[in-house]
Amino acid sequence: MIKKIIFIYILILSINNFVYSDELDCSKFKKFSMEYITCNANLVKDKTVSVGKNFVEDTKNYQKKEWSEEKEKVDQVKQKVIGE
């Protein structure tokens, strides 16, 4: 049982390291250098873009889900008008 717990713990730690591997490390630059400022600006830009994309996708999915019933009603009315 203890071996299973240790194995799961090691597995979680190894996966956790891969999550942070894409993030840039700005600490290797001097604090007031142009490279440091550029690095931090790129980090902020990347995070902002990713949050914006997630927001847009969530909004699209919500609209599809909420408006699907009303769209079906409109399509049924159109079929009645065209069919007559």
N, C-alpha and C positions, 0 to 999 in steps of 0.2 A: 504494500500500500504506500509506503514511504517512497519507494522508487518511482511509483506512478506520479506522486505529487511533485517530486523533484524534477522528473522529466517534463511535466506540464509547466512547471515554473521556468525551466530553462527554455522551453519552446516559446513561451510568452515573451521572455526577455529577448530572444533572438528576433522574433517578429517585430517587437517594439523598436529595435535598432534600425530595421529597414524602413520604417515609417518616417523617421527623421533624416534619412540619408539624402533626400532630395533638397533639403533646406541648405541654403548657402551659409557659410561660416564667415561672418564679417569681422570676427575678433582677430584675424591674422593681420589686419591693417591697422595703422596708427589711427587714433581716435579722431583727429582733425584733418586727416588726409582726404584728398578727392576720391580715392578709391573706396574708402570707408563710407563716405556719403553716398556714392553711386551704388554701392552694395546694399545699403539700407533702403535706398529709394527703390531699387529693383525688388527687394523683398516686399515692401509695402505695395508696390504696383501689382505684383503677382498675386498677393493675397486679396487685394481689392477686386481684381479681375475674376478670380475664382469664386468669390462671394457673389459677385454680380451675375455670373453664369448660373450659379445655383439658384439664385432668386428668380431669374427669368424662366428657368426650367420648371421650378415649383409653380410659378404663376401659370404657365402654359398647361401643366398637368391639372391644376385646380380648375381652370376654365373648361377644359375638355370634360372633366368629370361633372361639373355643375351644370354645364349648358347642353349636355348630350340629350337630356329628356326634352328640353324645349326645342332643340333642333329637330328631333324626331317628330314633334307635334307640327312644326312648320312644314316639314317634308310631307306629312300626311295631308295637310290642308292643300299643299301644292298639287298632290296627286289627285285629290278630289276635284280641284278646279280644272286641271288638265283633262281628267277623265270624263267630265261632263260635257 
